[in-house]
Structures are given as C-alpha cells and as structure tokens.
Amino acid sequence: MNLKSNVPFIERVLLTTVFFSAFCILQGQQTPLSPVSYWIFTPYIYNPAIVGSKDFLSIGVNAAFQGNSNTQLISGNTRISKTNSGYFSSSDILEFKNIGIGGSVFKDINGISQNIGISASFSYHIPLNKANLSFLSFGVTVKGVYNTLDNDSIGPAHSFKKTFFPDFDLGIYYYGTSFFTGLSSTNILGNPWKSDSLGIFKIPISRQYYFTAGYKILLSKSMNIVLEPSVLIFVNDSTIRKISDNINPIIKLYLEDFCFGTSFHSDRKISFFAQYRYPRLYVGAFYELPEKTAFFKKSPIVEFTVGLNIQPDKSRLSNHSHW
C-alpha cells in the first residue's frame, strides 16, 4: 500500500473525526425557523465559517410558505478581494484576502410569534497548502432579533408581548477541491427569557447545533457532471442526546448549469430541490413532503430562492459563476 497516495484520504478522515467528536460534546438557536431550504441553498446561514468560501459575491432571497407560517430571508456573502496591477500589457490580477463577510435580514411568522432580525457575519480562512486549494475557516455571526407574541386568544391583558434580544453564532469549516466538513452552533445565548408555567409566553427559538460533511465525485469532466453525497446532523437542546435520530443524508447532482437533489429527514420526511443558474442569476425551488397518517396531517413546505452571483474580476464577464 502506498502511504503517500492515501494521505489526502487520511486527512479527510481525521478532520471528519475531529469535527464530529467536537459536535458530540458541544454544549451550545435557530435563525430563522425557516426556510428549511437554507440548509441547501445558503448553508452559511447556519455556519458563519462558510461565509466567503466562494470566490464571488452571492446575494439571494429565500421565501417559505407552509399554512399560516411564512418566512422571507435576504442574505449575501463574499470574500474580501483587492486588485493588483499586472505587468506591462497583462490585465489586472485579482487577489483574495483571508477575510469573508456576509449578512442577512429576515422576517419569520410562526403561529402567534413573529421574528424580525438582522445579522452580520465574519470569517477568517487559513490556507492549508501553498496552492490555496484547501482552507480551514472560522466564523462568527452577531445578530439582533425583535420578537412579537400575539396572545389575543387568552385575553386583552396578554394581547402583545414584545422583546428585542441580541445573539450570536459560531462555526468552523474545512473545505477543499472535493471534500468539506463543518461544525456550528447557532443562537448560543439561548432563549432571552423563560416561559410561564402554561408555556404561553415562549419565543419559538431554541439553541441548535449542526454538523455537515460531504464529498464531490466527478462523474464526467467533459459534461461537467458531479455527484455530491453529504450528511447534515441537526439537533437542539432537547434532542442533543438523540443524534442518531437526526441524521439527514443529502444527495446533489450537478449537470452543467442545473442542480437537483433530495434529502431524507429522520422523521420520515422527504425533500426535493432543484436549482438552475444563468451566467449570473440563479433560481431554485424546494419542496418537502410531510408525514401523513390517519391522525396527523400537515401541509407541505414550499420554498423558493432567487439570487445573483457576481464575479469581481471584470476581465471574466463572460464566465459563469461557480456552484
């Protein structure tokens, strides 16, 4: 066995083990409650270390609808860059720094609760090789959320309760040309106040933890076909001891400018998603089938995303953006 040829694989296994071990012992909120599709389309919302991991500016809008609940999320992220003058007749050279920035604005209506929030994210990316093909990044998100609880059904004395609270997220992320893995905790400060004994005044927010890992498999270089199996483990304070029940496999298939896939949730929910990119514009849809039994029935989750991918290098206007 050639040990040198197995070094990249060994490094990936070790990195995944370290991330997963930290996830299992981490004691650490969810922003926003939905769209669920940000797990797929904008993962930097749950892991700020992903901010700036692409070499272009991405700005997107996500919208989710399920019964009386709906969410709108506007977000964006980019890697800080600078342009250096080239030599003689050569064009300018674009150089990326190690700092990524991002932000989001969201509105989340969930029953009697409404959250309006804003966030700012910062990340630092450390190259792990001279070719700058793999990085280890660390990220933090600071945010403020304004919550309104409308409890008109229990009497005018408790009609409205308004609360503003700050919070923050932390994350770590490794990514290379084919393998990626990350660990994060969101809304680390937890719920801003405890509910009463009846649970009437309770903001529907909980501290949450995410672990993700995936691998890109090149199926056809000439046709740009890539298969990306991955896994997302998502738990909160009440399910931290049931990690095995919260493992969500995800499969993506990239066909040139088209991407589609599916995810399988531990509670027997199945999701389908698709995304298409134009030279700079992208559009996508996410559909989740809920569990249906004789005693339990919920409306499906339908979510949409649209956004812009903007390359800062003006000499490559004709190039398509990356996934």
MIPAPA-792293 format. One record per residue (C-alpha): residue number from 1; residue in three letters; chain; z, y, x. Coordinates in nm, 2 decimals, padded with zeros to 4 digits. Layout:
<pts>
PT   nr  rest  kette      c3      c2      c1
PT  NUM   ALA      A       Z       Y       X
...
</pts>
This chain:
<pts>
PT   nr  rest  kette      c3      c2      c1
PT    1   MET      A   00.00   00.00   00.00
PT    2   ASN      A  -00.10   00.34   00.13
PT    3   LEU      A   00.21   00.56   00.10
PT    4   LYS      A   00.03   00.88   00.17
PT    5   SER      A  -00.21   00.82  -00.13
PT    6   ASN      A   00.09   00.78  -00.36
PT    7   VAL      A   00.27   01.09  -00.25
PT    8   PRO      A   00.14   01.31  -00.54
PT    9   PHE      A   00.24   01.04  -00.79
PT   10   ILE      A   00.58   01.00  -00.64
PT   11   GLU      A   00.63   01.38  -00.65
PT   12   ARG      A   00.55   01.38  -01.02
PT   13   VAL      A   00.78   01.10  -01.10
PT   14   LEU      A   01.07   01.27  -00.91
PT   15   LEU      A   01.00   01.61  -01.08
PT   16   THR      A   01.00   01.45  -01.42
PT   17   THR      A   01.32   01.26  -01.35
PT   18   VAL      A   01.49   01.58  -01.23
PT   19   PHE      A   01.38   01.78  -01.54
PT   20   PHE      A   01.47   01.50  -01.78
PT   21   SER      A   01.82   01.45  -01.62
PT   22   ALA      A   01.89   01.82  -01.65
PT   23   PHE      A   01.78   01.81  -02.01
PT   24   CYS      A   02.02   01.53  -02.09
PT   25   ILE      A   02.32   01.72  -01.96
PT   26   LEU      A   02.22   02.07  -02.06
PT   27   GLN      A   02.46   02.25  -02.30
PT   28   GLY      A   02.29   02.53  -02.43
PT   29   GLN      A   01.83   02.89  -03.06
PT   30   GLN      A   01.51   02.88  -03.22
PT   31   THR      A   01.28   03.18  -03.23
PT   32   PRO      A   01.13   03.18  -03.47
PT   33   LEU      A   01.20   02.89  -03.71
PT   34   SER      A   00.83   02.85  -03.73
PT   35   PRO      A   00.53   02.84  -03.68
PT   36   VAL      A   00.57   02.49  -03.56
PT   37   SER      A   00.22   02.52  -03.40
PT   38   TYR      A   00.35   02.74  -03.12
PT   39   TRP      A   00.46   02.41  -02.97
PT   40   ILE      A   00.08   02.35  -02.93
PT   41   PHE      A  -00.09   02.69  -02.91
PT   42   THR      A   00.17   02.91  -02.74
PT   43   PRO      A   00.43   02.70  -02.56
PT   44   TYR      A   00.56   03.00  -02.36
PT   45   ILE      A   00.75   03.10  -02.68
PT   46   TYR      A   00.99   02.81  -02.63
PT   47   ASN      A   00.98   02.81  -02.24
PT   48   PRO      A   00.95   03.15  -02.08
PT   49   ALA      A   00.87   02.99  -01.74
PT   50   ILE      A   00.52   02.92  -01.88
PT   51   VAL      A   00.45   03.29  -01.91
PT   52   GLY      A   00.18   03.39  -01.65
PT   53   SER      A   00.09   03.03  -01.57
PT   54   LYS      A  -00.28   03.11  -01.66
PT   55   ASP      A  -00.49   03.35  -01.46
PT   56   PHE      A  -00.59   03.56  -01.76
PT   57   LEU      A  -00.43   03.78  -02.03
PT   58   SER      A  -00.38   03.60  -02.36
PT   59   ILE      A  -00.29   03.77  -02.68
PT   60   GLY      A  -00.25   03.57  -03.00
PT   61   VAL      A  -00.14   03.58  -03.37
PT   62   ASN      A   00.01   03.28  -03.54
PT   63   ALA      A   00.07   03.26  -03.91
PT   64   ALA      A   00.25   02.98  -04.10
PT   65   PHE      A   00.29   02.90  -04.47
PT   66   GLN      A   00.50   02.64  -04.65
PT   67   GLY      A   00.61   02.71  -05.01
PT   68   ASN      A   00.82   03.02  -05.02
PT   69   SER      A   00.86   03.03  -04.64
PT   70   ASN      A   00.62   03.21  -04.41
PT   71   THR      A   00.61   03.34  -04.06
PT   72   GLN      A   00.40   03.58  -03.86
PT   73   LEU      A   00.41   03.58  -03.48
PT   74   ILE      A   00.22   03.81  -03.24
PT   75   SER      A   00.26   03.72  -02.87
PT   76   GLY      A   00.10   03.77  -02.54
PT   77   ASN      A   00.14   03.68  -02.17
PT   78   THR      A  -00.03   03.74  -01.83
PT   79   ARG      A   00.02   03.71  -01.46
PT   80   ILE      A   00.05   04.04  -01.27
PT   81   SER      A  -00.25   04.10  -01.06
PT   82   LYS      A  -00.40   04.35  -00.82
PT   83   THR      A  -00.75   04.42  -00.69
PT   84   ASN      A  -00.82   04.44  -00.32
PT   85   SER      A  -01.13   04.60  -00.18
PT   86   GLY      A  -01.38   04.35  -00.04
PT   87   TYR      A  -01.56   04.37   00.29
PT   88   PHE      A  -01.89   04.55   00.33
PT   89   SER      A  -02.11   04.46   00.03
PT   90   SER      A  -01.88   04.20  -00.12
PT   91   SER      A  -01.72   04.25  -00.45
PT   92   ASP      A  -01.36   04.33  -00.50
PT   93   ILE      A  -01.11   04.04  -00.47
PT   94   LEU      A  -00.86   03.97  -00.74
PT   95   GLU      A  -00.52   03.87  -00.62
PT   96   PHE      A  -00.25   03.73  -00.84
PT   97   LYS      A   00.12   03.81  -00.77
PT   98   ASN      A   00.41   03.57  -00.84
PT   99   ILE      A   00.53   03.76  -01.15
PT  100   GLY      A   00.44   03.68  -01.51
PT  101   ILE      A   00.52   03.90  -01.81
PT  102   GLY      A   00.50   03.84  -02.18
PT  103   GLY      A   00.64   03.94  -02.52
PT  104   SER      A   00.64   03.87  -02.89
PT  105   VAL      A   00.71   04.03  -03.23
PT  106   PHE      A   00.78   03.81  -03.52
PT  107   LYS      A   00.88   03.80  -03.88
PT  108   ASP      A   01.03   03.48  -04.03
PT  109   ILE      A   01.12   03.43  -04.40
PT  110   ASN      A   01.30   03.12  -04.48
PT  111   GLY      A   01.45   03.10  -04.83
PT  112   ILE      A   01.72   03.37  -04.86
PT  113   SER      A   01.70   03.46  -04.49
PT  114   GLN      A   01.46   03.69  -04.32
PT  115   ASN      A   01.44   03.75  -03.94
PT  116   ILE      A   01.26   04.03  -03.77
PT  117   GLY      A   01.26   04.02  -03.39
PT  118   ILE      A   01.11   04.13  -03.07
PT  119   SER      A   01.12   03.97  -02.73
PT  120   ALA      A   01.02   04.04  -02.37
PT  121   SER      A   00.97   03.75  -02.11
PT  122   PHE      A   00.96   03.75  -01.74
PT  123   SER      A   00.88   03.47  -01.50
PT  124   TYR      A   00.85   03.41  -01.12
PT  125   HIS      A   00.61   03.15  -00.98
PT  126   ILE      A   00.67   02.98  -00.65
PT  127   PRO      A   00.36   02.82  -00.49
PT  128   LEU      A   00.43   02.47  -00.36
PT  129   ASN      A   00.13   02.43  -00.14
PT  130   LYS      A  -00.10   02.65   00.07
PT  131   ALA      A  -00.39   02.61  -00.17
PT  132   ASN      A  -00.18   02.76  -00.45
PT  133   LEU      A  -00.27   02.47  -00.68
PT  134   SER      A   00.08   02.38  -00.79
PT  135   PHE      A   00.38   02.60  -00.88
PT  136   LEU      A   00.74   02.59  -00.98
PT  137   SER      A   00.83   02.88  -01.20
PT  138   PHE      A   01.15   03.02  -01.36
PT  139   GLY      A   01.16   03.23  -01.67
PT  140   VAL      A   01.39   03.43  -01.89
PT  141   THR      A   01.33   03.59  -02.24
PT  142   VAL      A   01.55   03.86  -02.38
PT  143   LYS      A   01.53   03.95  -02.74
PT  144   GLY      A   01.68   04.12  -03.04
PT  145   VAL      A   01.68   03.99  -03.39
PT  146   TYR      A   01.76   04.17  -03.72
PT  147   ASN      A   01.86   03.93  -04.00
PT  148   THR      A   01.89   03.99  -04.37
PT  149   LEU      A   02.06   03.74  -04.60
PT  150   ASP      A   01.98   03.79  -04.97
PT  151   ASN      A   02.25   03.61  -05.17
PT  152   ASP      A   02.19   03.78  -05.50
PT  153   SER      A   02.23   03.45  -05.68
PT  154   ILE      A   02.61   03.44  -05.62
PT  155   GLY      A   02.67   03.80  -05.74
PT  156   PRO      A   02.61   04.16  -05.65
PT  157   ALA      A   02.92   04.17  -05.43
PT  158   HIS      A   02.74   03.95  -05.18
PT  159   SER      A   02.39   04.06  -05.25
PT  160   PHE      A   02.29   04.15  -04.90
PT  161   LYS      A   02.43   04.09  -04.55
PT  162   LYS      A   02.25   04.24  -04.25
PT  163   THR      A   02.31   04.15  -03.89
PT  164   PHE      A   02.15   04.26  -03.56
PT  165   PHE      A   02.21   04.03  -03.26
PT  166   PRO      A   02.08   04.00  -02.91
PT  167   ASP      A   01.99   03.67  -02.75
PT  168   PHE      A   01.80   03.52  -02.46
PT  169   ASP      A   01.61   03.20  -02.35
PT  170   LEU      A   01.59   03.03  -02.01
PT  171   GLY      A   01.33   02.79  -01.87
PT  172   ILE      A   01.19   02.61  -01.57
PT  173   TYR      A   00.84   02.48  -01.54
PT  174   TYR      A   00.63   02.28  -01.29
PT  175   TYR      A   00.25   02.28  -01.32
PT  176   GLY      A  -00.04   02.16  -01.10
PT  177   THR      A  -00.40   02.08  -01.15
PT  178   SER      A  -00.33   01.78  -01.37
PT  179   PHE      A   00.05   01.73  -01.42
PT  180   PHE      A   00.30   01.96  -01.58
PT  181   THR      A   00.67   01.93  -01.69
PT  182   GLY      A   00.92   02.18  -01.82
PT  183   LEU      A   01.28   02.23  -01.94
PT  184   SER      A   01.41   02.52  -02.15
PT  185   SER      A   01.69   02.63  -02.38
PT  186   THR      A   01.64   02.90  -02.64
PT  187   ASN      A   01.88   03.13  -02.82
PT  188   ILE      A   02.15   03.05  -02.57
PT  189   LEU      A   02.41   03.28  -02.73
PT  190   GLY      A   02.40   03.08  -03.05
PT  191   ASN      A   02.46   03.20  -03.40
PT  192   PRO      A   02.60   03.55  -03.40
PT  193   TRP      A   02.88   03.47  -03.65
PT  194   LYS      A   03.02   03.17  -03.82
PT  195   SER      A   02.95   03.09  -04.18
PT  196   ASP      A   03.22   03.08  -04.45
PT  197   SER      A   03.35   02.75  -04.58
PT  198   LEU      A   03.08   02.73  -04.85
PT  199   GLY      A   02.81   02.79  -04.60
PT  200   ILE      A   02.68   03.09  -04.80
PT  201   PHE      A   02.66   03.34  -04.51
PT  202   LYS      A   02.48   03.13  -04.25
PT  203   ILE      A   02.18   03.25  -04.05
PT  204   PRO      A   01.94   02.96  -04.02
PT  205   ILE      A   01.93   02.97  -03.64
PT  206   SER      A   02.05   02.71  -03.40
PT  207   ARG      A   02.07   02.67  -03.03
PT  208   GLN      A   01.78   02.45  -02.91
PT  209   TYR      A   01.66   02.26  -02.61
PT  210   TYR      A   01.31   02.15  -02.51
PT  211   PHE      A   01.17   01.91  -02.25
PT  212   THR      A   00.80   01.86  -02.21
PT  213   ALA      A   00.57   01.66  -01.97
PT  214   GLY      A   00.20   01.59  -01.97
PT  215   TYR      A  -00.10   01.48  -01.77
PT  216   LYS      A  -00.46   01.58  -01.78
PT  217   ILE      A  -00.71   01.29  -01.74
PT  218   LEU      A  -01.07   01.39  -01.65
PT  219   LEU      A  -01.30   01.16  -01.86
PT  220   SER      A  -01.63   01.33  -01.78
PT  221   LYS      A  -01.69   01.61  -01.54
PT  222   SER      A  -02.04   01.68  -01.64
PT  223   MET      A  -01.95   01.71  -02.01
PT  224   ASN      A  -01.61   01.87  -01.95
PT  225   ILE      A  -01.42   01.61  -02.14
PT  226   VAL      A  -01.04   01.60  -02.07
PT  227   LEU      A  -00.77   01.39  -02.23
PT  228   GLU      A  -00.42   01.53  -02.22
PT  229   PRO      A  -00.13   01.30  -02.34
PT  230   SER      A   00.21   01.47  -02.34
PT  231   VAL      A   00.55   01.44  -02.49
PT  232   LEU      A   00.78   01.71  -02.63
PT  233   ILE      A   01.15   01.64  -02.68
PT  234   PHE      A   01.32   01.89  -02.91
PT  235   VAL      A   01.69   01.89  -03.00
PT  236   ASN      A   01.96   02.13  -03.12
PT  237   ASP      A   02.34   02.13  -03.10
PT  238   SER      A   02.37   01.89  -03.39
PT  239   THR      A   02.11   01.64  -03.26
PT  240   ILE      A   02.19   01.66  -02.89
PT  241   ARG      A   02.33   01.31  -02.89
PT  242   LYS      A   02.02   01.17  -03.06
PT  243   ILE      A   01.75   01.25  -02.80
PT  244   SER      A   01.57   00.92  -02.86
PT  245   ASP      A   01.52   01.02  -03.23
PT  246   ASN      A   01.35   01.34  -03.13
PT  247   ILE      A   01.07   01.23  -02.90
PT  248   ASN      A   00.73   01.37  -03.02
PT  249   PRO      A   00.42   01.24  -02.85
PT  250   ILE      A   00.12   01.47  -02.84
PT  251   ILE      A  -00.25   01.39  -02.77
PT  252   LYS      A  -00.51   01.66  -02.69
PT  253   LEU      A  -00.88   01.60  -02.63
PT  254   TYR      A  -01.08   01.88  -02.48
PT  255   LEU      A  -01.46   01.88  -02.54
PT  256   GLU      A  -01.61   02.18  -02.36
PT  257   ASP      A  -01.51   02.47  -02.58
PT  258   PHE      A  -01.34   02.26  -02.85
PT  259   CYS      A  -00.99   02.10  -02.85
PT  260   PHE      A  -00.84   01.88  -03.12
PT  261   GLY      A  -00.54   01.65  -03.13
PT  262   THR      A  -00.25   01.51  -03.31
PT  263   SER      A   00.13   01.49  -03.27
PT  264   PHE      A   00.38   01.24  -03.41
PT  265   HIS      A   00.72   01.35  -03.51
PT  266   SER      A   01.03   01.13  -03.51
PT  267   ASP      A   01.09   01.19  -03.88
PT  268   ARG      A   00.76   01.02  -03.97
PT  269   LYS      A   00.56   01.35  -03.99
PT  270   ILE      A   00.21   01.36  -03.85
PT  271   SER      A   00.04   01.68  -03.74
PT  272   PHE      A  -00.33   01.75  -03.68
PT  273   PHE      A  -00.46   02.06  -03.50
PT  274   ALA      A  -00.79   02.20  -03.37
PT  275   GLN      A  -00.89   02.50  -03.16
PT  276   TYR      A  -01.23   02.65  -03.07
PT  277   ARG      A  -01.28   02.91  -02.81
PT  278   TYR      A  -01.57   03.16  -02.78
PT  279   PRO      A  -01.62   03.34  -02.45
PT  280   ARG      A  -01.31   03.54  -02.51
PT  281   LEU      A  -01.20   03.48  -02.87
PT  282   TYR      A  -01.02   03.16  -02.99
PT  283   VAL      A  -00.93   03.03  -03.33
PT  284   GLY      A  -00.72   02.74  -03.44
PT  285   ALA      A  -00.56   02.56  -03.72
PT  286   PHE      A  -00.25   02.33  -03.76
PT  287   TYR      A  -00.17   02.10  -04.05
PT  288   GLU      A   00.14   01.89  -04.09
PT  289   LEU      A   00.18   01.62  -04.35
PT  290   PRO      A   00.54   01.60  -04.47
PT  291   GLU      A   00.73   01.28  -04.56
PT  292   LYS      A   00.68   01.18  -04.92
PT  293   THR      A   00.89   00.94  -05.12
PT  294   ALA      A   00.98   00.89  -05.48
PT  295   PHE      A   01.29   01.11  -05.43
PT  296   PHE      A   01.16   01.36  -05.17
PT  297   LYS      A   00.85   01.57  -05.16
PT  298   LYS      A   00.77   01.89  -04.97
PT  299   SER      A   00.46   02.10  -04.95
PT  300   PRO      A   00.26   02.06  -04.63
PT  301   ILE      A   00.28   02.31  -04.34
PT  302   VAL      A  -00.05   02.50  -04.29
PT  303   GLU      A  -00.07   02.74  -03.99
PT  304   PHE      A  -00.35   02.94  -03.82
PT  305   THR      A  -00.39   03.11  -03.49
PT  306   VAL      A  -00.64   03.36  -03.35
PT  307   GLY      A  -00.64   03.54  -03.02
PT  308   LEU      A  -00.81   03.69  -02.72
PT  309   ASN      A  -00.83   03.56  -02.36
PT  310   ILE      A  -00.91   03.84  -02.13
PT  311   GLN      A  -01.00   03.79  -01.76
PT  312   PRO      A  -00.90   04.09  -01.55
PT  313   ASP      A  -01.18   04.02  -01.29
PT  314   LYS      A  -01.47   04.24  -01.42
PT  315   SER      A  -01.72   04.07  -01.19
PT  316   ARG      A  -01.69   03.75  -01.41
PT  317   LEU      A  -01.75   03.89  -01.75
PT  318   SER      A  -01.99   03.60  -01.83
PT  319   ASN      A  -01.74   03.33  -01.75
PT  320   HIS      A  -01.55   03.16  -02.03
PT  321   SER      A  -01.17   03.16  -02.03
PT  322   HIS      A  -00.97   02.86  -01.94
PT  323   TRP      A  -00.77   02.64  -02.18
</pts>
